[in-house]
Amino acid sequence: MNKEFDWLTLDSDEEVIWHGNPKIQRLIGFTFTDYVVTNQALYRKSGIFSRNVQKIGLDKVQNISFSQGLLGKNFGYGNVDISTAGGSGVEMRFLGIQEPKTVQETINRQTKTDKKGSEKTEKDLLKAILGELQELNENLS
């Protein structure tokens, strides 16, 4: 794994899709906060001397929105807010990132892909159960 992500523990089939940090941090040369989007979850790392990592699974994401103020519109940065099912408001916020609309669209695509994968898995499981029930019924007849 990239040394840049040594704070991140990914599952074997988990891939980094996007990563970034607040634009102002890049301008001053210090990174206090990192954001990562994978094909399975969203991560936010904060802290310099200590480390705090927040994770939200894509299956929990309910709503994603982005916002840009006047300066953000002119310079291409803004915020992305993530809300979860059953949560109370914004659970995670990517602050001051480049191209927030693109990041929002990326997360949306990943959540849809994740949900389609879950639906397919459920359908496959139901088909397998149905097949076993039919075989059991035939053996009992």
Backbone bond lengths (Angstrom), bond angles and torsions (degrees), N, CA, C in turn:
res aa  C-N    CA-C-N  psi(-1)  N-CA   C-N-CA  omega(-1)  CA-C   N-CA-C  phi
1 M - - - 1.453 - - 1.520 109.31 -
2 N 1.304 115.88 149.34 1.441 123.06 177.44 1.535 110.27 -58.32
3 K 1.342 117.58 134.17 1.468 121.82 -179.94 1.529 110.57 -57.65
4 E 1.316 116.49 -29.06 1.461 121.41 178.56 1.529 111.61 -58.18
5 F 1.338 116.27 -28.26 1.466 121.30 -177.86 1.518 112.46 -109.76
6 D 1.331 118.37 27.75 1.462 120.12 -179.18 1.527 112.55 -64.59
7 W 1.308 117.22 -13.93 1.469 122.79 177.35 1.519 111.76 -83.86
8 L 1.313 117.14 -8.86 1.461 122.78 -171.66 1.527 110.35 -107.05
9 T 1.322 116.40 127.94 1.461 121.37 176.23 1.525 107.80 -106.09
10 L 1.324 115.44 109.03 1.465 120.40 -177.77 1.517 110.63 -101.39
11 D 1.335 115.70 148.68 1.459 120.71 171.48 1.530 108.47 -67.67
12 S 1.308 117.28 161.50 1.467 121.14 -175.63 1.530 112.67 -60.52
13 D 1.333 117.69 -31.13 1.461 120.76 -179.22 1.529 112.41 -102.15
14 E 1.329 117.04 16.05 1.469 121.94 -178.45 1.525 109.91 -97.24
15 E 1.345 116.44 131.83 1.461 122.46 -178.07 1.521 110.75 -123.11
16 V 1.325 116.68 141.46 1.466 121.86 175.15 1.523 107.97 -75.22
17 I 1.330 116.10 124.50 1.460 122.86 179.46 1.530 110.55 -98.26
18 W 1.329 116.50 -38.97 1.469 122.90 -178.40 1.522 108.55 -151.72
19 H 1.316 116.36 147.74 1.458 120.85 171.52 1.526 108.84 -147.30
20 G 1.300 115.66 151.63 1.459 120.39 -179.73 1.514 110.56 -169.29
21 N 1.322 113.87 -178.39 1.455 121.22 175.17 1.523 107.94 -153.15
22 P 1.331 118.08 168.13 1.458 119.88 -177.87 1.529 112.21 -56.40
23 K 1.309 115.73 138.07 1.465 121.97 -176.81 1.524 111.45 -57.37
24 I 1.300 118.26 -39.61 1.464 120.92 -177.59 1.527 110.58 -62.03
25 Q 1.322 117.45 -33.48 1.466 120.77 178.20 1.518 110.91 -65.20
26 R 1.318 116.96 -39.09 1.460 120.21 178.51 1.525 110.06 -65.98
27 L 1.329 116.89 -34.91 1.462 120.36 -179.29 1.519 112.01 -68.92
28 I 1.342 117.42 -37.18 1.468 119.38 -178.34 1.527 112.22 -90.99
29 G 1.341 117.00 -10.26 1.454 120.47 174.55 1.517 116.23 89.34
30 F 1.318 118.51 3.38 1.459 121.91 177.59 1.522 109.11 -116.75
31 T 1.327 116.10 143.15 1.451 120.07 178.17 1.519 109.69 -115.56
32 F 1.326 115.86 114.61 1.461 122.26 178.56 1.524 111.26 -100.64
33 T 1.292 115.45 -23.60 1.475 121.85 -174.46 1.516 110.55 -139.55
34 D 1.315 116.25 134.51 1.464 122.11 174.36 1.514 108.99 -122.07
35 Y 1.330 115.11 147.48 1.457 121.77 175.97 1.524 107.93 -125.02
36 V 1.334 116.11 139.94 1.459 121.07 179.26 1.521 108.98 -138.54
37 V 1.327 115.39 137.06 1.463 122.88 172.60 1.526 106.00 -116.47
38 T 1.322 116.40 125.59 1.461 120.71 174.71 1.526 108.65 -114.60
39 N 1.306 116.24 -179.23 1.464 120.23 177.33 1.526 111.73 -76.24
40 Q 1.365 117.41 1.26 1.457 120.39 -179.81 1.528 114.67 -130.57
41 A 1.337 117.84 -20.59 1.463 119.24 -172.90 1.521 111.89 -159.49
42 L 1.333 114.18 169.33 1.462 123.40 174.16 1.523 107.31 -115.59
43 Y 1.333 116.45 139.10 1.456 121.27 -177.83 1.522 110.35 -129.56
44 R 1.328 114.63 145.20 1.464 121.45 174.31 1.520 107.22 -135.41
45 K 1.331 115.85 119.87 1.465 120.68 177.78 1.522 108.02 -109.66
46 S 1.317 116.73 133.72 1.456 120.25 175.90 1.518 109.08 -133.61
47 G 1.320 114.95 161.39 1.458 121.05 177.66 1.512 112.66 108.68
48 I 1.327 114.96 151.77 1.458 121.67 177.14 1.528 108.63 -111.64
49 F 1.315 116.18 -56.80 1.461 121.28 -177.72 1.524 111.66 -87.21
50 S 1.312 116.21 -26.42 1.459 121.38 173.27 1.523 106.57 -124.40
51 R 1.308 115.80 167.21 1.457 119.68 -175.64 1.517 109.80 -126.18
52 N 1.312 115.93 131.23 1.455 122.27 175.42 1.525 107.24 -125.92
53 V 1.325 117.05 119.45 1.465 121.44 -178.57 1.517 108.49 -116.78
54 Q 1.325 115.59 124.19 1.463 122.56 176.85 1.527 107.35 -108.24
55 K 1.335 116.25 137.34 1.462 121.72 -179.66 1.521 109.53 -130.06
56 I 1.331 115.69 137.28 1.465 121.83 172.57 1.527 107.12 -128.63
57 G 1.318 116.73 121.64 1.460 121.43 176.09 1.521 110.20 -67.64
58 L 1.327 116.24 143.20 1.466 119.85 -179.33 1.525 112.17 -59.63
59 D 1.324 117.04 -29.40 1.461 120.34 179.58 1.526 112.12 -67.85
60 K 1.328 118.01 -15.95 1.473 122.39 179.71 1.537 112.89 -93.51
61 V 1.335 117.09 -14.37 1.465 121.01 -175.36 1.524 110.22 -70.27
62 Q 1.321 114.90 126.14 1.462 121.69 -179.42 1.530 111.30 -104.57
63 N 1.346 116.32 -41.16 1.459 120.43 -174.41 1.529 109.71 -147.28
64 I 1.343 115.78 140.53 1.454 122.26 176.44 1.517 107.18 -130.96
65 S 1.321 116.84 127.97 1.458 120.30 177.25 1.519 109.24 -135.14
66 F 1.329 116.08 159.69 1.456 119.35 175.90 1.517 109.18 -129.75
67 S 1.331 115.81 155.94 1.460 121.20 178.24 1.520 109.15 -142.68
68 Q 1.334 114.26 149.75 1.454 121.50 177.14 1.514 108.83 -141.29
69 G 1.311 116.32 131.83 1.451 120.92 172.49 1.520 109.13 -82.00
70 L 1.320 116.78 -175.64 1.462 121.84 -178.97 1.531 111.52 -59.19
71 L 1.328 118.20 -48.39 1.466 120.64 178.02 1.520 111.35 -64.25
72 G 1.321 115.84 -40.47 1.458 120.15 179.24 1.516 112.28 -60.75
73 K 1.334 116.68 -40.95 1.468 120.31 178.23 1.525 110.29 -63.05
74 N 1.330 116.34 -41.56 1.462 120.42 -177.94 1.527 113.07 -72.12
75 F 1.328 117.04 -31.97 1.457 120.14 -175.99 1.525 113.78 -110.47
76 G 1.329 117.81 4.54 1.463 122.12 172.40 1.520 116.34 76.35
77 Y 1.335 117.67 31.95 1.459 118.78 175.94 1.522 109.85 -132.05
78 G 1.331 115.50 163.02 1.464 120.76 -179.22 1.516 109.77 -179.17
79 N 1.323 115.60 -162.39 1.460 122.28 -176.23 1.526 110.64 -116.92
80 V 1.319 115.52 149.98 1.462 121.89 171.59 1.525 106.65 -122.46
81 D 1.333 116.15 124.50 1.464 122.29 -179.36 1.520 109.79 -107.04
82 I 1.327 116.14 134.15 1.452 122.11 -179.00 1.521 109.19 -119.74
83 S 1.325 116.43 126.16 1.464 122.70 175.99 1.515 108.65 -114.45
84 T 1.328 115.64 149.51 1.459 119.97 -178.98 1.515 110.74 -114.41
85 A 1.327 114.94 160.45 1.457 121.06 175.99 1.525 108.13 -64.16
86 G 1.307 116.45 129.66 1.461 120.62 179.33 1.514 114.19 81.12
87 G 1.327 117.21 -6.60 1.463 120.85 179.22 1.516 110.85 -80.93
88 S 1.311 115.49 168.52 1.466 119.64 179.05 1.523 108.84 -111.92
89 G 1.312 116.18 88.62 1.450 120.79 179.21 1.511 112.61 87.97
90 V 1.332 115.51 -153.22 1.460 121.96 -177.14 1.527 109.50 -75.06
91 E 1.324 116.42 123.23 1.466 122.24 179.97 1.526 111.96 -92.11
92 M 1.341 116.12 -30.28 1.463 120.57 -179.33 1.524 107.72 -146.07
93 R 1.325 115.66 143.40 1.467 120.26 179.41 1.523 108.60 -134.53
94 F 1.333 115.70 127.59 1.455 121.75 171.95 1.528 105.40 -93.40
95 L 1.314 117.81 106.22 1.466 122.85 -174.11 1.528 112.73 -90.77
96 G 1.332 116.16 137.33 1.456 122.30 170.38 1.512 115.82 56.90
97 I 1.329 117.60 38.67 1.464 120.55 -177.66 1.528 111.32 -94.20
98 Q 1.332 115.35 155.17 1.463 121.90 174.57 1.521 109.85 -66.16
99 E 1.305 116.76 142.13 1.468 123.40 173.31 1.532 113.51 48.53
100 P 1.328 118.01 60.96 1.468 119.85 -176.57 1.528 113.84 -62.04
101 K 1.321 117.77 -32.81 1.468 119.97 178.81 1.531 110.40 -64.37
102 T 1.326 116.94 -41.36 1.464 121.31 178.26 1.525 110.72 -63.95
103 V 1.329 116.78 -40.62 1.467 120.76 178.79 1.526 109.85 -65.60
104 Q 1.341 116.85 -42.22 1.462 120.26 177.10 1.528 110.37 -59.40
105 E 1.329 117.62 -44.89 1.466 121.45 179.19 1.532 111.60 -64.06
106 T 1.319 116.50 -38.15 1.466 120.95 177.41 1.522 110.63 -61.82
107 I 1.333 116.54 -46.61 1.470 120.44 178.91 1.526 110.14 -63.53
108 N 1.331 116.90 -42.57 1.476 120.44 177.89 1.519 111.13 -57.24
109 R 1.335 116.88 -45.99 1.474 120.24 179.25 1.523 110.93 -61.01
110 Q 1.327 116.57 -42.18 1.461 120.16 -179.40 1.530 111.70 -66.10
111 T 1.334 117.49 -39.67 1.469 119.47 179.95 1.522 109.80 -67.04
112 K 1.326 117.86 -38.62 1.468 120.40 178.50 1.520 110.81 -67.14
113 T 1.320 117.42 -41.30 1.460 121.55 177.92 1.518 109.88 -63.11
114 D 1.337 116.87 -42.81 1.464 121.55 -179.89 1.527 110.34 -63.51
115 K 1.329 117.25 -42.57 1.466 120.36 -179.31 1.520 111.17 -68.54
116 K 1.340 117.61 -37.37 1.465 119.87 177.04 1.513 110.12 -64.03
117 G 1.326 117.14 -41.04 1.458 121.27 177.98 1.514 111.15 -62.07
118 S 1.338 117.16 -40.02 1.464 121.14 178.92 1.515 110.79 -66.56
119 E 1.345 117.04 -41.87 1.461 120.28 178.91 1.519 110.43 -62.56
120 K 1.332 116.46 -42.33 1.456 119.99 -179.85 1.526 110.22 -63.11
121 T 1.304 116.56 -42.60 1.455 120.80 179.18 1.524 110.47 -61.79
122 E 1.330 118.04 -43.21 1.459 121.74 178.82 1.519 110.68 -63.21
123 K 1.340 117.37 -42.13 1.460 120.84 179.00 1.523 110.51 -63.91
124 D 1.336 116.62 -43.32 1.468 120.28 178.18 1.517 110.96 -61.68
125 L 1.318 116.99 -40.82 1.463 121.44 179.44 1.527 110.44 -64.35
126 L 1.334 116.65 -44.67 1.467 120.37 179.17 1.526 111.50 -63.55
127 K 1.341 116.77 -39.27 1.468 120.27 177.40 1.522 110.58 -63.06
128 A 1.330 116.45 -41.49 1.465 120.75 179.70 1.526 110.49 -64.06
129 I 1.325 116.99 -42.17 1.465 121.36 178.92 1.525 109.92 -64.43
130 L 1.330 116.70 -43.93 1.462 121.19 178.60 1.527 110.49 -60.74
131 G 1.331 116.89 -43.44 1.458 120.82 178.52 1.520 111.91 -60.85
132 E 1.331 116.28 -42.19 1.469 119.89 178.51 1.521 111.40 -66.05
133 L 1.338 117.11 -39.91 1.463 120.61 178.33 1.523 111.33 -65.03
134 Q 1.335 116.71 -40.59 1.453 119.76 178.45 1.535 111.11 -64.92
135 E 1.328 116.44 -41.13 1.473 120.35 178.23 1.525 110.38 -64.89
136 L 1.326 117.11 -41.15 1.454 121.48 177.72 1.522 110.99 -62.68
137 N 1.323 116.74 -42.13 1.463 122.71 178.79 1.538 110.77 -62.17
138 E 1.329 115.93 -42.71 1.464 120.41 178.46 1.519 111.68 -64.07
139 N 1.339 116.40 -39.82 1.479 120.36 179.13 1.522 111.65 -68.34
140 L 1.326 117.81 -30.00 1.453 121.08 -179.75 1.531 112.02 -80.37
141 S 1.324 117.22 -22.59 1.463 121.06 -178.09 1.504 113.65 -76.81
